[in-house]
């Protein structure tokens, strides 16, 4: 669409690149939302149908990615038994998945530039879902490492691509939507995990389970990608070059992002904020059940409830988080979240009964829920012309944190105790209220 033309989602005669006002309905500037930024609450317009359809489509992409992740996680015990792997060798194999994701993430922006964000998302979604079927087919450890590396590449590429599309949709909406998108990812992990538990209890071979799940998820993701930003009929209130209704067709006109580039100082600061949040997330997900069993003496049922409490409260907080961000702004939201998460982690450290520990993990889930979505959104805004580039920098640090957290907690616990391990988690979470100011982008 040329400057000044009207169309779906654009006010007639509006100048290309115009932005919604940054004042909240009460007339005050929301902290963490710069003047003129579309993520603020100033615009009361109802988004155009094309924009609402794009949000729904990107939501499906997040849900598919989460479902694939949750489905695979439940079949890891099958992989260990099928190949007869020790915990150490299994851990080494799983590292290849993270290495693959980290290696592939920087390429996502290049793919979006060359083929357009819509086509790129469809392609990497297909690659991610196809990769899901590979690990159970591996006949030996070496092949498993290779399969997990390929699957990790697909996960990382899709992660960056869908978050970049989420940033475009958020800018078009004129208000925060990233938290809700990540909430649907969390719901997807719960759905995928539940399906995996049913399949495992039924004794279904993982080769059959993942072989059926992969094409179904791929079909849903590829169809949904057709409605995401980046083609004819799409329109948004974004800066010139960030996207546009002819994004796929004009993908090659702008300067291509580099194949690899060190993150800028702003992206690095945002990534470190996300690092602290993901560290607490990884520690809680992998060690909450063991913490309850070893420290509080809980049985298998109460021990499992710690992870359930953490995952469910985080999912609910993400689904409700956009309203909080619109009301108070990202900086204030992260500061309050950091206080809640720190209090939860401190409660875990002090807990000697299962209910107290479960409550602590639930508070951690609530406190860190919106931090990663806000970090992705802020990184995308810093690299408006190629949001995938900034998001890749943040996502790489987040994946590194997710890899380091479970191991670090185990090593510290081996030398001291699990309580000391979560004291370290508490210290990292205490940095969140202070570091929240980096979201003023």
Secondary structure as UniProt FT lines:
FT   TURN            3..4
FT   TURN            8..9
FT   TURN            12..13
FT   TURN            16..17
FT   TURN            25..26
FT   TURN            31..32
FT   TURN            35..36
FT   TURN            38..39
FT   HELIX           49..74
FT   HELIX           76..83
FT   HELIX           87..105
FT   HELIX           107..115
FT   HELIX           117..132
FT   TURN            133..134
FT   HELIX           135..137
FT   HELIX           141..173
FT   HELIX           178..201
FT   TURN            202..203
FT   HELIX           206..225
FT   TURN            226..227
FT   TURN            232..233
FT   TURN            241..242
FT   TURN            245..253
FT   HELIX           265..295
FT   HELIX           300..328
FT   HELIX           330..350
FT   HELIX           354..368
FT   TURN            369..370
FT   HELIX           371..382
FT   HELIX           384..386
FT   HELIX           387..415
FT   HELIX           418..435
FT   HELIX           436..439
//
